Amino acid sequence: MQKWFSALTVAAALYVSAGANANAQVIDLERSRYSPAAYYNYGEQGDITVIVNVWGTVRNPGLYEVTKGTTLSTLFSLAGGPLVGTRYKSTTRRVTLKLTRGEERIVDFTMENQVLALEMDPVLEMGDVLTVETVERRGFSWRDVFPVVAAVASVALAAERLAGN
């Protein structure tokens, strides 16, 4: 009875594997090489999808598989938007989005001190790369004055003591 059950199991496995799509097996093998933390699949079974890269200062950078027809703003939202914290009045923040398709730059959009809707919202294609760069420049504040005053006072005190000896 056990031999018959084992033979039936092996036969069923061979039948299922013979009927599987060879391309699907290759694609799944390729996907398995990517870190699960860097691969996001937003397509459902049966959807036509495109694979795009999101690099730079977003909450979730990585490889995204999204349905065909997905726009740049949707991808930017799926990636978590720009990685920013609290902005103080004296700080200037510039977020730059660049969408590259092959060698061609499709979008080059800069937001300064605010997050705006994109002027143009192109549909993504296979292999597109979204690069997000965030640059913060901190302005001069009253907190920056104290170390300078302390350094000048230390030098003046040392000069006075050397001159007094």
Steps between C-alpha positions, in 0.01 A plus 500: 500500500782744589688424178184560299440835683865609448484408130176698464655802673808491272281463192285796605808714562642413157166579334473840673861597427473400135198725453655804667601798290879499452515883474321541832754272664789707364342828612437362849860380515622847402279666762632272773842663466362835618482579868137478613548832680583674171240339271140624501232336286183704454367296208231238536492166327409548135603868490751622246780651706813708453807493722651834602773608742467760775830631634599767747339666797156340514356298787505173300761495221521188287363310205128551434273285288191709422211458260542642152351849491632603843610864512809657654305665783346164595844336507635786710214447747555122508867562581393706802581845367813696587686400814470820698467594863407820678612811315596805702456856373874542451527177296462486124396164355515415131353173367585413139319228302662362185332239282739341252396272215811348347728796428214751482395711798119512498441707816729733693287664770620690808295588807640751747369514860173332403360192330311586182299307244704416193456730201499201266411148606635253242395136480782266603663258259712188556845588632427859607715633784368755751775675693411719799758729656441702816738777601459696822692816573489624853509875541694690765311519830561639847617154612794532263616821672591341836780268377656790308483734802640228728793435261582872471479542879731200553760639259478847661539353850799291393662803333445711812656235726798457271554875485468526881775240570 
